[in-house]
Amino acid sequence: MRRRLALLVTATACLVLVAFLVPLAVLIRAVAEDRAVVAATGDLQGLVPLAATTDTADLASLASGASRPVTVYLPDGTPVGTPAPRTPAVELAARGRSLIAESDGGREIVVGVRGRPDGTVVLRTFVPDGELTRGVTRAWLVLAALGVALVLVGLFVADRLARTLVASITELSTVSHRLAGAQLDARASLSGPAELRDVAGALNHLAGRIQDLLREEREQVADLSHRLRTPLTALRLEAESLADPAEAARVTANVDAVERAVSGLIRAARRARPAPGECDAAAVVRDRVAFWAVLAEDTGREVHLDLVPGPLPVPVAAEDLAAAVDALLGNVFAHTPDGTSFAVRLTADGVLTVADEGPGLPEGAGERGESSAGSTGLGLDIARRAGRALHLSSAPTGGAVVTLELLPG
């Protein structure tokens, strides 16, 4: 933009200068020519009274005493003074006319002097091109220098203006990129032209509105999650009242796991950004598979677990990875009938695979909010946020295969 403004100003200034300086240059040359011709004509007119009254024998001294080279043609055609050929202009002047004629290398000025008893005397002088254009080159150079100076001044002003515009636009672009990077406290300064100030104000208003909406959403999620603690507390009390200690311990552990998940959801909802973390993927996957193995046993499902020997550190918080594994295993229980076996595999390159032998991928699988089993449809989205990439495919036997990449490629 800065370069385009400079080119625009340069082109406009050049057009204006051409429209102004070219006629002025032509006028200067015309004035110089007229000045030289008028001066030469004046010199000849000053000799006319003398030529009309001076004897023929003294006309030669009259020509030699002139301030510029003058040729006097006597009535019989004999030239005296500065030698010069007899031209058609001289012939016309011999008939009593005075004129200015173009000639090679300059202009010829002739004056016919009548009233002498012996005939008409012709006075002739010549103005060379050098005298006609005297001072013109210097004036043109001054005009050219003035034109260049005006163009440079215009470029300087245009550059200052463009720099102001570009700086404001660059700041708006920087703020928009910061907002896209979740820096919701970024704001643009209200500077520059009125139009850019309006855009900056609108961008700041949009950023504030987004910040308010996200704050309201986090508070609503946190409030909803907090409400779950009341039924969880009641469920814990019910679990503790079970007669079988082993069953009570198992149910209580499950309630603790759900409560930890709810607490993690509250903390995550109150954070403006996801907190960076790291965990041992092998340990987390082993723990969550053990949790779901109890339900798998109750529903007649066979579980195949293939884990890389730990530890396997991955750049994911333990609670986020646990939520992702729970979401993937929960989908197996939600979308396959009882008795369907499934396998969980974690490789050394951080690839987690959950495969089942069910009917395959349901319609709309992988789309946020879409589910054919009456759920929220957010399970795969939770898993997707925990890893680098999520892939869905079908097994050769017809079941579903979900692959979650935990390590950056």
C-alpha positions as a Python dict, from the first residue, in 0.01 Angstrom:
ca = {
    (1, 'M'): (0, 0, 0),
    (2, 'R'): (282, 236, 84),
    (3, 'R'): (445, 179, -253),
    (4, 'R'): (117, 220, -438),
    (5, 'L'): (48, 552, -269),
    (6, 'A'): (397, 671, -360),
    (7, 'L'): (347, 568, -724),
    (8, 'L'): (7, 738, -731),
    (9, 'V'): (144, 1065, -595),
    (10, 'T'): (443, 1051, -832),
    (11, 'A'): (222, 994, -1135),
    (12, 'T'): (-17, 1271, -1032),
    (13, 'A'): (266, 1516, -962),
    (14, 'C'): (432, 1437, -1295),
    (15, 'L'): (109, 1492, -1486),
    (16, 'V'): (48, 1825, -1311),
    (17, 'L'): (406, 1937, -1370),
    (18, 'V'): (396, 1840, -1737),
    (19, 'A'): (71, 2030, -1781),
    (20, 'F'): (222, 2334, -1611),
    (21, 'L'): (591, 2333, -1701),
    (22, 'V'): (572, 2244, -2072),
    (23, 'P'): (357, 2548, -2165),
    (24, 'L'): (574, 2762, -1937),
    (25, 'A'): (890, 2640, -2112),
    (26, 'V'): (740, 2718, -2451),
    (27, 'L'): (640, 3063, -2327),
    (28, 'I'): (991, 3131, -2197),
    (29, 'R'): (1141, 3047, -2536),
    (30, 'A'): (888, 3265, -2715),
    (31, 'V'): (962, 3554, -2479),
    (32, 'A'): (1338, 3515, -2534),
    (33, 'E'): (1292, 3519, -2912),
    (34, 'D'): (1066, 3823, -2898),
    (35, 'R'): (1314, 4002, -2674),
    (36, 'A'): (1602, 3943, -2914),
    (37, 'V'): (1396, 4044, -3219),
    (38, 'V'): (1260, 4357, -3052),
    (39, 'A'): (1612, 4461, -2950),
    (40, 'A'): (1744, 4414, -3305),
    (41, 'T'): (1445, 4592, -3456),
    (42, 'G'): (1494, 4880, -3215),
    (43, 'D'): (1855, 4917, -3320),
    (44, 'L'): (1754, 4933, -3687),
    (45, 'Q'): (1473, 5180, -3617),
    (46, 'G'): (1726, 5408, -3449),
    (47, 'L'): (1929, 5412, -3773),
    (48, 'V'): (1633, 5491, -4000),
    (49, 'P'): (1639, 5875, -3951),
    (50, 'L'): (2014, 5879, -4011),
    (51, 'A'): (1982, 5662, -4320),
    (52, 'A'): (1717, 5896, -4460),
    (53, 'T'): (1937, 6207, -4425),
    (54, 'T'): (2294, 6080, -4461),
    (55, 'D'): (2477, 6114, -4788),
    (56, 'T'): (2531, 5798, -4984),
    (57, 'A'): (2907, 5821, -4931),
    (58, 'D'): (2859, 5830, -4554),
    (59, 'L'): (2621, 5533, -4531),
    (60, 'A'): (2915, 5292, -4497),
    (61, 'S'): (3036, 5470, -4183),
    (62, 'L'): (2676, 5462, -4054),
    (63, 'A'): (2667, 5082, -4087),
    (64, 'S'): (3006, 5033, -3923),
    (65, 'G'): (2909, 5253, -3629),
    (66, 'A'): (2602, 5045, -3537),
    (67, 'S'): (2593, 4843, -3213),
    (68, 'R'): (2530, 4517, -3403),
    (69, 'P'): (2629, 4394, -3751),
    (70, 'V'): (2423, 4594, -4003),
    (71, 'T'): (2425, 4577, -4381),
    (72, 'V'): (2314, 4882, -4580),
    (73, 'Y'): (2197, 4826, -4935),
    (74, 'L'): (2230, 5140, -5143),
    (75, 'P'): (1959, 5239, -5391),
    (76, 'D'): (2164, 5083, -5672),
    (77, 'G'): (2183, 4749, -5478),
    (78, 'T'): (2541, 4784, -5358),
    (79, 'P'): (2586, 4648, -5001),
    (80, 'V'): (2802, 4835, -4752),
    (81, 'G'): (2883, 4750, -4391),
    (82, 'T'): (2872, 4388, -4287),
    (83, 'P'): (2889, 4167, -4597),
    (84, 'A'): (2569, 3968, -4654),
    (85, 'P'): (2404, 3820, -4965),
    (86, 'R'): (2097, 3988, -5109),
    (87, 'T'): (1799, 3780, -5001),
    (88, 'P'): (1431, 3782, -5107),
    (89, 'A'): (1354, 3973, -4789),
    (90, 'V'): (1593, 4250, -4902),
    (91, 'E'): (1417, 4261, -5238),
    (92, 'L'): (1085, 4314, -5067),
    (93, 'A'): (1231, 4582, -4841),
    (94, 'A'): (1368, 4766, -5149),
    (95, 'R'): (1007, 4824, -5245),
    (96, 'G'): (948, 5009, -4922),
    (97, 'R'): (847, 4726, -4689),
    (98, 'S'): (987, 4629, -4348),
    (99, 'L'): (969, 4269, -4236),
    (100, 'I'): (1117, 3987, -4024),
    (101, 'A'): (1197, 3667, -4212),
    (102, 'E'): (1312, 3323, -4102),
    (103, 'S'): (1655, 3230, -4230),
    (104, 'D'): (1907, 2954, -4188),
    (105, 'G'): (2056, 2985, -3842),
    (106, 'G'): (1837, 3270, -3720),
    (107, 'R'): (1607, 3555, -3825),
    (108, 'E'): (1660, 3829, -4076),
    (109, 'I'): (1529, 4181, -4005),
    (110, 'V'): (1508, 4428, -4294),
    (111, 'V'): (1382, 4788, -4300),
    (112, 'G'): (1323, 4988, -4615),
    (113, 'V'): (1406, 5361, -4583),
    (114, 'R'): (1215, 5572, -4834),
    (115, 'G'): (1215, 5945, -4895),
    (116, 'R'): (1568, 5978, -5034),
    (117, 'P'): (1601, 6149, -5371),
    (118, 'D'): (1823, 5872, -5505),
    (119, 'G'): (1588, 5588, -5407),
    (120, 'T'): (1518, 5339, -5124),
    (121, 'V'): (1791, 5232, -4885),
    (122, 'V'): (1753, 4895, -4713),
    (123, 'L'): (1887, 4830, -4362),
    (124, 'R'): (1942, 4465, -4274),
    (125, 'T'): (2057, 4286, -3959),
    (126, 'F'): (2064, 3920, -3860),
    (127, 'V'): (1971, 3765, -3520),
    (128, 'P'): (2134, 3421, -3485),
    (129, 'D'): (1966, 3129, -3304),
    (130, 'G'): (2207, 3163, -3013),
    (131, 'E'): (2080, 3513, -2944),
    (132, 'L'): (1719, 3406, -2992),
    (133, 'T'): (1756, 3132, -2725),
    (134, 'R'): (1987, 3318, -2491),
    (135, 'G'): (1896, 3230, -2128),
    (136, 'V'): (1636, 2972, -2232),
    (137, 'T'): (1847, 2668, -2134),
    (138, 'R'): (1918, 2810, -1793),
    (139, 'A'): (1549, 2887, -1738),
    (140, 'W'): (1454, 2536, -1847),
    (141, 'L'): (1706, 2386, -1604),
    (142, 'V'): (1558, 2595, -1325),
    (143, 'L'): (1210, 2472, -1417),
    (144, 'A'): (1330, 2112, -1429),
    (145, 'A'): (1495, 2148, -1088),
    (146, 'L'): (1175, 2301, -953),
    (147, 'G'): (973, 2012, -1095),
    (148, 'V'): (1205, 1751, -942),
    (149, 'A'): (1191, 1931, -607),
    (150, 'L'): (811, 1936, -617),
    (151, 'V'): (800, 1564, -698),
    (152, 'L'): (1037, 1487, -409),
    (153, 'V'): (830, 1697, -171),
    (154, 'G'): (517, 1519, -289),
    (155, 'L'): (685, 1181, -236),
    (156, 'F'): (791, 1280, 114),
    (157, 'V'): (441, 1391, 208),
    (158, 'A'): (289, 1080, 50),
    (159, 'D'): (536, 856, 234),
    (160, 'R'): (453, 1017, 568),
    (161, 'L'): (82, 977, 499),
    (162, 'A'): (124, 618, 381),
    (163, 'R'): (337, 535, 684),
    (164, 'T'): (59, 657, 912),
    (165, 'L'): (-202, 453, 725),
    (166, 'V'): (13, 140, 704),
    (167, 'A'): (106, 161, 1072),
    (168, 'S'): (-260, 174, 1172),
    (169, 'I'): (-353, -111, 938),
    (170, 'T'): (-57, -320, 1057),
    (171, 'E'): (-162, -269, 1417),
    (172, 'L'): (-516, -382, 1334),
    (173, 'S'): (-377, -692, 1164),
    (174, 'T'): (-153, -767, 1463),
    (175, 'V'): (-441, -731, 1707),
    (176, 'S'): (-663, -958, 1496),
    (177, 'H'): (-390, -1227, 1489),
    (178, 'R'): (-348, -1196, 1867),
    (179, 'L'): (-722, -1239, 1913),
    (180, 'A'): (-711, -1543, 1685),
    (181, 'G'): (-435, -1679, 1910),
    (182, 'A'): (-671, -1656, 2213),
    (183, 'Q'): (-509, -1337, 2350),
    (184, 'L'): (-849, -1183, 2421),
    (185, 'D'): (-699, -890, 2613),
    (186, 'A'): (-544, -751, 2292),
    (187, 'R'): (-685, -413, 2191),
    (188, 'A'): (-614, -175, 1902),
    (189, 'S'): (-530, 190, 1963),
    (190, 'L'): (-775, 444, 1822),
    (191, 'S'): (-531, 624, 1593),
    (192, 'G'): (-504, 711, 1225),
    (193, 'P'): (-780, 834, 993),
    (194, 'A'): (-1141, 841, 1107),
    (195, 'E'): (-1230, 528, 906),
    (196, 'L'): (-948, 326, 1064),
    (197, 'R'): (-1043, 455, 1409),
    (198, 'D'): (-1395, 326, 1347),
    (199, 'V'): (-1257, -15, 1244),
    (200, 'A'): (-1031, -25, 1552),
    (201, 'G'): (-1325, 62, 1777),
    (202, 'A'): (-1538, -210, 1617),
    (203, 'L'): (-1256, -464, 1659),
    (204, 'N'): (-1213, -371, 2024),
    (205, 'H'): (-1588, -400, 2079),
    (206, 'L'): (-1588, -742, 1912),
    (207, 'A'): (-1296, -859, 2128),
    (208, 'G'): (-1472, -742, 2444),
    (209, 'R'): (-1794, -912, 2340),
    (210, 'I'): (-1612, -1239, 2270),
    (211, 'Q'): (-1441, -1216, 2608),
    (212, 'D'): (-1777, -1160, 2782),
    (213, 'L'): (-1941, -1450, 2598),
    (214, 'L'): (-1655, -1687, 2682),
    (215, 'R'): (-1664, -1578, 3044),
    (216, 'E'): (-2037, -1643, 3060),
    (217, 'E'): (-1994, -1980, 2893),
    (218, 'R'): (-1719, -2084, 3135),
    (219, 'E'): (-1928, -1980, 3433),
    (220, 'Q'): (-2230, -2170, 3303),
    (221, 'V'): (-2026, -2486, 3247),
    (222, 'A'): (-1862, -2450, 3586),
    (223, 'D'): (-2200, -2394, 3752),
    (224, 'L'): (-2348, -2695, 3577),
    (225, 'S'): (-2051, -2908, 3675),
    (226, 'H'): (-2071, -2784, 4034),
    (227, 'R'): (-2434, -2893, 4055),
    (228, 'L'): (-2326, -3251, 3981),
    (229, 'R'): (-2147, -3268, 4313),
    (230, 'T'): (-2474, -3291, 4508),
    (231, 'P'): (-2592, -3619, 4347),
    (232, 'L'): (-2233, -3747, 4362),
    (233, 'T'): (-2228, -3687, 4736),
    (234, 'A'): (-2556, -3872, 4773),
    (235, 'L'): (-2419, -4156, 4560),
    (236, 'R'): (-2108, -4177, 4781),
    (237, 'L'): (-2325, -4207, 5091),
    (238, 'E'): (-2526, -4482, 4924),
    (239, 'A'): (-2206, -4663, 4830),
    (240, 'E'): (-2072, -4647, 5183),
    (241, 'S'): (-2392, -4805, 5312),
    (242, 'L'): (-2353, -5117, 5099),
    (243, 'A'): (-2323, -5440, 5300),
    (244, 'D'): (-2045, -5588, 5085),
    (245, 'P'): (-1720, -5400, 5167),
    (246, 'A'): (-1560, -5493, 4836),
    (247, 'E'): (-1861, -5372, 4640),
    (248, 'A'): (-1875, -5056, 4850),
    (249, 'A'): (-1505, -4989, 4785),
    (250, 'R'): (-1550, -5044, 4411),
    (251, 'V'): (-1849, -4813, 4384),
    (252, 'T'): (-1681, -4552, 4603),
    (253, 'A'): (-1370, -4559, 4379),
    (254, 'N'): (-1590, -4508, 4075),
    (255, 'V'): (-1764, -4218, 4244),
    (256, 'D'): (-1423, -4068, 4328),
    (257, 'A'): (-1321, -4097, 3966),
    (258, 'V'): (-1638, -3921, 3852),
    (259, 'E'): (-1586, -3650, 4113),
    (260, 'R'): (-1228, -3597, 3996),
    (261, 'A'): (-1354, -3562, 3643),
    (262, 'V'): (-1615, -3309, 3751),
    (263, 'S'): (-1354, -3113, 3949),
    (264, 'G'): (-1125, -3112, 3649),
    (265, 'L'): (-1411, -2988, 3433),
    (266, 'I'): (-1474, -2700, 3673),
    (267, 'R'): (-1107, -2602, 3674),
    (268, 'A'): (-1086, -2624, 3297),
    (269, 'A'): (-1401, -2417, 3256),
    (270, 'R'): (-1263, -2141, 3475),
    (271, 'R'): (-936, -2123, 3284),
    (272, 'A'): (-916, -1881, 2990),
    (273, 'R'): (-667, -2116, 2821),
    (274, 'P'): (-597, -2485, 2847),
    (275, 'A'): (-311, -2536, 3089),
    (276, 'P'): (-12, -2718, 2938),
    (277, 'G'): (65, -3052, 3095),
    (278, 'E'): (243, -3382, 3060),
    (279, 'C'): (167, -3733, 3175),
    (280, 'D'): (261, -4096, 3137),
    (281, 'A'): (25, -4215, 2867),
    (282, 'A'): (83, -4584, 2945),
    (283, 'A'): (-17, -4538, 3309),
    (284, 'V'): (-325, -4329, 3229),
    (285, 'V'): (-450, -4570, 2960),
    (286, 'R'): (-390, -4870, 3186),
    (287, 'D'): (-583, -4706, 3471),
    (288, 'R'): (-883, -4612, 3254),
    (289, 'V'): (-901, -4952, 3087),
    (290, 'A'): (-902, -5112, 3432),
    (291, 'F'): (-1189, -4881, 3528),
    (292, 'W'): (-1397, -4982, 3226),
    (293, 'A'): (-1300, -5349, 3255),
    (294, 'V'): (-1544, -5393, 3542),
    (295, 'L'): (-1835, -5275, 3328),
    (296, 'A'): (-1704, -5482, 3037),
    (297, 'E'): (-1712, -5791, 3257),
    (298, 'D'): (-2067, -5716, 3363),
    (299, 'T'): (-2179, -5683, 2999),
    (300, 'G'): (-1990, -5985, 2874),
    (301, 'R'): (-1729, -5799, 2673),
    (302, 'E'): (-1378, -5927, 2620),
    (303, 'V'): (-1105, -5664, 2658),
    (304, 'H'): (-770, -5691, 2476),
    (305, 'L'): (-505, -5453, 2611),
    (306, 'D'): (-173, -5398, 2435),
    (307, 'L'): (37, -5128, 2599),
    (308, 'V'): (392, -5019, 2533),
    (309, 'P'): (611, -5064, 2843),
    (310, 'G'): (599, -4733, 3026),
    (311, 'P'): (668, -4470, 3098),
    (312, 'L'): (554, -4296, 2778),
    (313, 'P'): (552, -3915, 2837),
    (314, 'V'): (311, -3721, 2616),
    (315, 'P'): (238, -3343, 2613),
    (316, 'V'): (-117, -3389, 2746),
    (317, 'A'): (-249, -3335, 3098),
    (318, 'A'): (-340, -3658, 3275),
    (319, 'E'): (-700, -3554, 3331),
    (320, 'D'): (-740, -3456, 2963),
    (321, 'L'): (-600, -3788, 2843),
    (322, 'A'): (-817, -3976, 3090),
    (323, 'A'): (-1124, -3790, 2963),
    (324, 'A'): (-1028, -3877, 2605),
    (325, 'V'): (-985, -4248, 2684),
    (326, 'D'): (-1315, -4249, 2874),
    (327, 'A'): (-1486, -4086, 2577),
    (328, 'L'): (-1350, -4344, 2332),
    (329, 'L'): (-1435, -4642, 2554),
    (330, 'G'): (-1770, -4493, 2640),
    (331, 'N'): (-1852, -4480, 2269),
    (332, 'V'): (-1777, -4853, 2244),
    (333, 'F'): (-2029, -4929, 2518),
    (334, 'A'): (-2282, -4683, 2376),
    (335, 'H'): (-2270, -4792, 2010),
    (336, 'T'): (-2215, -5169, 2033),
    (337, 'P'): (-2438, -5439, 2185),
    (338, 'D'): (-2346, -5628, 2501),
    (339, 'G'): (-2095, -5905, 2444),
    (340, 'T'): (-1900, -5711, 2180),
    (341, 'S'): (-1529, -5734, 2247),
    (342, 'F'): (-1288, -5447, 2196),
    (343, 'A'): (-913, -5384, 2197),
    (344, 'V'): (-701, -5097, 2324),
    (345, 'R'): (-348, -5052, 2189),
    (346, 'L'): (-83, -4791, 2270),
    (347, 'T'): (238, -4787, 2064),
    (348, 'A'): (577, -4637, 2142),
    (349, 'D'): (521, -4352, 1896),
    (350, 'G'): (223, -4229, 2098),
    (351, 'V'): (-60, -4372, 1887),
    (352, 'L'): (-364, -4487, 2082),
    (353, 'T'): (-602, -4720, 1897),
    (354, 'V'): (-944, -4835, 2018),
    (355, 'A'): (-1105, -5100, 1795),
    (356, 'D'): (-1427, -5293, 1846),
    (357, 'E'): (-1602, -5578, 1672),
    (358, 'G'): (-1937, -5404, 1657),
    (359, 'P'): (-2153, -5301, 1363),
    (360, 'G'): (-1912, -5027, 1251),
    (361, 'L'): (-1919, -4651, 1247),
    (362, 'P'): (-2265, -4499, 1298),
    (363, 'E'): (-2398, -4233, 1064),
    (364, 'G'): (-2265, -3886, 1153),
    (365, 'A'): (-1967, -4022, 1346),
    (366, 'G'): (-1693, -3764, 1380),
    (367, 'E'): (-1926, -3463, 1355),
    (368, 'R'): (-1955, -3250, 1664),
    (369, 'G'): (-2299, -3280, 1822),
    (370, 'E'): (-2407, -3565, 1595),
    (371, 'S'): (-2493, -3903, 1748),
    (372, 'S'): (-2722, -4192, 1666),
    (373, 'A'): (-2727, -4329, 2022),
    (374, 'G'): (-2900, -4044, 2202),
    (375, 'S'): (-2579, -3898, 2350),
    (376, 'T'): (-2440, -3548, 2321),
    (377, 'G'): (-2214, -3643, 2034),
    (378, 'L'): (-1913, -3469, 2192),
    (379, 'G'): (-1707, -3774, 2284),
    (380, 'L'): (-1488, -3774, 1974),
    (381, 'D'): (-1445, -3397, 2004),
    (382, 'I'): (-1311, -3441, 2360),
    (383, 'A'): (-1064, -3701, 2233),
    (384, 'R'): (-967, -3485, 1938),
    (385, 'R'): (-872, -3192, 2162),
    (386, 'A'): (-648, -3415, 2375),
    (387, 'G'): (-433, -3537, 2085),
    (388, 'R'): (-267, -3405, 1774),
    (389, 'A'): (-497, -3583, 1530),
    (390, 'L'): (-795, -3821, 1535),
    (391, 'H'): (-872, -4070, 1259),
    (392, 'L'): (-1182, -4288, 1210),
    (393, 'S'): (-1187, -4600, 999),
    (394, 'S'): (-1355, -4939, 969),
    (395, 'A'): (-1195, -5269, 1060),
    (396, 'P'): (-1183, -5554, 806),
    (397, 'T'): (-1434, -5742, 1020),
    (398, 'G'): (-1673, -5448, 1009),
    (399, 'G'): (-1605, -5285, 1345),
    (400, 'A'): (-1495, -4931, 1414),
    (401, 'V'): (-1134, -4824, 1461),
    (402, 'V'): (-1047, -4491, 1626),
    (403, 'T'): (-684, -4376, 1621),
    (404, 'L'): (-563, -4090, 1840),
    (405, 'E'): (-212, -3947, 1784),
    (406, 'L'): (-70, -3813, 2111),
    (407, 'L'): (283, -3714, 2009),
    (408, 'P'): (368, -3442, 1753),
    (409, 'G'): (483, -3576, 1419),
}
